[in-house]
Amino acid sequence: MVGMLFNKDAIIQKVHQAARDGSSGLEDLVKRLNTDERKTVLVTPEDPKRQRDNYSFDHRRFPRDFQSLPRRQSTGFIEESILDATSAHQADRDKDSGLLDQFLKDFNPESRKAALETKQEDGNDFATRLIIAARDGKLGFVKVLLRYEANIEARGTIKIDGEVILDCTALWIAAAKGHFDVVRLLIKQNAEVDCRISSNSTPLRAAAFGGYLDIVRCLVENGADVNAHACGNSTPLMTTCHSGHLDVASYLLKHGAHINLQDNDERSCLHYASKQGHVQLVCELLASGAKQTRNLNRLTPLLEASNNCKIEMVEWFINRSECSKEQRIDALELLGATIANDPHAYDIEKAFILRSGFSVG
């Protein structure tokens, strides 16, 4: 498609339309252009009036983040759609990584650097293309972006389960999302294993919270600090005990995690596991030498379970021979009061029995 056959305005419109529609013919269309023609199309934004007209149809046909694309005018609609929003085409983005490779290859160094380093809005997130690709587990895209020297330690803002994560790196979000292949690649490319987000959390802590044993193992084998303290002085072991991941907790203990460390509220990993009612994990921790200390509120792990209405956990504790009569009475009284005041567990008869010091049948 050269010489007189190249009608710039017509081709620009066709390529923009193909990008909007998520057309499988987009790649073929672009490949038919020579290098100069491709550059012309990539850096030319669509006519605003035509763009508005094209978006007067039913937006329900398209993913939500795709609808936001027309607001981006800085480097041209096509460059943005290919580089940062191919997920909007409702296809596996790894299938488009070859096209991304070709586009980046055609950019001059300045344009390529801008494309790699510029942060972008993607739903609730604001981050570089590498961080977003790592978030989505798109290994092919991550490989291409790293090949063109995307900043592996760039920071962005990502929202996970309603929580806003500031200063997030590609490795941290890949670990938090459980994308093992991406984590392994980033580490191989010398990503900082113990990089910290604004709350001081490390990738190991994020993986431990999610229960991703393969990622935890990969990080530890590459030098991650198993006792790294996050905000509040909590450790990866504490966070995985909170989530109830027995396999991850066992692995961390075997690789140097200190079982009796305490956070700023003087809670140990045993407090975290007991409060959430993880009976099997509590059993493992005690067998591994966990001590039943009191936290800042004077609560033992047993009383933490009572205070959080974990009846099965309380029963397990008070049926142990090591549990004294006084400890049983204190635990049952607190559990009874908790049940009586908990709207989700309200049972006045059970509360009365417990506060009288009898076992729950």
N, C-alpha and C positions, 0 to 999 in steps of 0.2 A: 504494500500500500504506500507507494511513493509518488513523488512528482505531482502531476495534476490530479492524480487519483486521491490525493490526501486533501479532504475538505475538513479543515480543523474544527469548525463549529459543529459540523454533523457528527464527526467522530467523538468529540467531547461529549455531545449529548448522548450518543449511544453508550459510551462507557459509563457515564453517570447513571443512565437508566439501568444498565446491567448491574451496577453496584447496588442501586436501590432495591432491585428485584431479587438480589441474591442469585443472579443467573449463572448457571454453570458455563455459559458461553463467555463470561467475562475474561477468563484467562486466555482463551483462544483469540478473542478480539484484541487484547493488548499485545499478544505475541505477534500478531500480524503487523504491528507497527515497528518501524526501525527505531534505533536508539533516540535520535533527535525528536521524532514524532512522539515517542512514548514520554519523553521528558516534558514536551509541550502539553500533552494531555494531563499529566500528573500535577503540574503546577498551576493549571488554569481552573479556577473555581467555576462552578456552573452559574449561568445567568440567574440572578436572584429572583426575577419575576417567574422564569420558567421553573425554578426550584420550588417557589411557593405554589405554583399551579400544580406541579407534580405531587405535592403533599396535601392536596385537597381531597384525596380519596380516603377510604376507610383505613385508619391507622391500626385497627384491630388485627389486620393481616400480618403485622410486623411486631417483633419483640420490642419491649419498652425502651431499651437502651438504643435501639436503632433509630427510634423516632427522634432522638435528641441530636442526631448527626447534622442536620442542616444548620444548627447554630454555630458550627465550627467553620470559620472562614479563613483561618490563618494561613494554611498551606495548601488549600484546595480540597474539595470534597472527596475525590478519589483517593488521594494519599491518606487522608484520615480514615476512610472506610476500610481500606486494605490493611493499614498498619495498626489501627487500634480498635476496630469494631467488626472484624470479620465474623465474630461470634453472632452478630446480628443476622447473618445469612442463614442461621439455624443449620449449620453444617459443622463437621469436624474441622476445626481451624488448622489442624496439622496437614490437611490436604492442601491448604493454601500456603504453606510455609515456603514452597518453591517459588511461588509468585512474589511473596514478600522478599525472598532472597534476590530475585531479579530486580525488583524496584529499588532496594537498597544499593545494589550494585550500580544502578544507573544514576543515582544521586551524586552530586558533587560532594566533596568532604564536608562543606559547611551545612548543606541541606541534610546530609546523612546524620551529622552530629545533632542537629536540631530535632530530627525525627526520633533519634534514640534517647535524647535527654529530656525532651519536653514532657511535662506531666500532663495528664488528660483526665477529664471526667469520664467515669465509666460506672453508670448507676450511682451508687452512694460513695464510690471510691475516687480518689484523686492520686494518680501514681504514674510512673513511667510504663512504657509498653512491656518492659522486661518483668516488672513486678506483677502486672496484670496477667501476663502469660504464665508466670509462676503460680499465681493465684488459681488459675484455671487448669493447671496441670498440663499445659500444652508444650510437651517436650520439643516438638519440631520447631515451634516458634522460639522457644528459649535458646535452642542451638543456633538458629539463624542470628538472633539478636546478639548473642555472645560472640559469634564469629565476626560480627561487625563492631566489636568492642563496646557494646552497651555497658554502662557503669553497673557492675555487679553489686556495688554497695550503695546504690541510689536509695533514697528514702521516699516513702509515700504514705498516704492515709488510706486505710482499708477498714471496712466495717464488717465485723463477724458476729453473727447472732445478736445484733443490736448494740454491740460494743465497738466503739471507735478506737482503732489501733493507730497511734501516731508514730512517726519515724520507723515505719515498717520496711524491712528489706525483702528482697525476692526470696532469700533462704528462709527467713522467718515465716512468711506466709505460706510457702510451699510445705514447710514442716507442720504448720498449724492445720493445713488442709489435707495432710496425709499423702502428698504427691511424692512418693519415694524416688522415682526415676529422676524427677526434677531436682530433688534434694541432692541426690548422688552426683548429678552433673554439676550443680553449682559448687559443691565441695571440691570436685575434681578441678574446677576452674578457679580454685583458691578463694572462694567466698569465705568471709570471716565466720568461723564456726560458732563463736560465742558473741555474735553481734547482738546488740540490745536495742529494744524499742523504748519508747518514752517511759514505760512502767518498769524498765530494767529487766524485762522478761527476755530470755534467750530462746533460740530455736528448739533447744532440748526441752525446755519447760513447756513450750507450745505443743511439741510432739507428745510429751508425757501426759499432758492434760487430755489430749485426744486419744491416747492409748495406742499410738502407732509404734509398735515394738520394732519393726524393721527400720524406721527412721531413727528411733532412739538409739538402736544398736549402731547404725551408720554414723551418727553424730559422736557417740562415745568413742568409737574406734578411731575417729579422726580428731580426738583431743578435746571434745566438749567437756566443760566443767560440770560434773554430776552434782556438785553442791553449790552451784551458782545461786546467789540470793537475788530475788526480784523485789519489787515494791512490797513493803511490809515484811521483808526478810524471809519470805517463803522460798522453798526449794523445789526442784523438779519432783523429788520424792513426795513432798507434801501435796503437790497439785495432782499427782497421779493417784495418791491415796484418797483424796477428795473425790476423784472421778471413779474410783473403784477398780482400777486396772491392775489386777494381781500380777499378771505376767510382766508388766513394765516395772512394777514395784520390786519384784523379785530380781529382775535384771539389774536395776540400779543398785540394789543392796549388794549384789555380787560384784559390782564394779565400783565400790568405794563410797556410795551414798551413806552419809552419817544418819543413823536411825533416830537419834535422840536430839537432833538440832531443834531449836524453837524459833518461832517467828516473833514479831514485835508484841504479839498478845500472849506470848509464852505457850503457844500451841505446838505440839509435836505432830509428826505424821500419824501417830496413834489417835490423837484428838480428831484430826481430819477424817480418818477412816471411820471412827466410832460415831461421829456426828452424823455421817451419811448412812450408817447402818450396814456397812460392808463387813459382814460377819467373817467370811472366809479370809479376807485380807487382814482383819484385826487378829485373827488366830495366827496367821503367818508372821505378822509383826511381833507379836508377843513371843513367839517361838524363836524369833531372830534377835531378841534382847531388848525390845522396846520397853521403856519405863512408863509407869502410870503416874505421871506428874500432874500437878494442878496448873491450869492456865491463869491468866491475869484476873479472871473472874472467879478463881478458886474452884473451877470445875475440873474434875478428873475426866478421863475418856468415858468412863461409865456414866458420869453425870451429864456429860455432853450428849450422850445418846438419850438419856432421860429427858433432857431439856429440849431435844429436837424430836421427841415423840417417836423414837425408833424402838418399838416394843420388842421385836425379835432380838435386837442387839442387846437390849437391857436384860432380857431373859437369859441370853447366852452368858453375859457377864456374871449375873448373880447366881447362876448354877455352877460356876467354877468353885472349886474347893478353896481357892485363895481368897475368895470374896468373904469378908467378915459380915457378921450379923448387922453391925452398925452401917456398913456400906450398903447392904441390901435395903435396909430401912430408908436410908437417905435417898437411894436411887428410886425406890418405889413411890415414896412420897412426892418426889419431884416429878416423876412420870405421871402420877395421878393428877397433880396440879396442872401439868401441861395438857393432858387429855381434856380436862375440864374446861380449859381456856382456849383450846385449839378448835376453831370452827370447823376444820376439816376432819378432826378426829373426835369430836365431841361425843362423849358417852358417859353420862353421869353415874350410871351403875358401875361401869368398869373403873371409873375414877375413884369411886368410894371404896371399892374392893382394894385397889392398889394403895390408896392412902391409909388403909387399915393394915397394910403390911402383908397381904396375902398374894400369892403368885397368881398370874393370869392363866386360866385354864384354856 
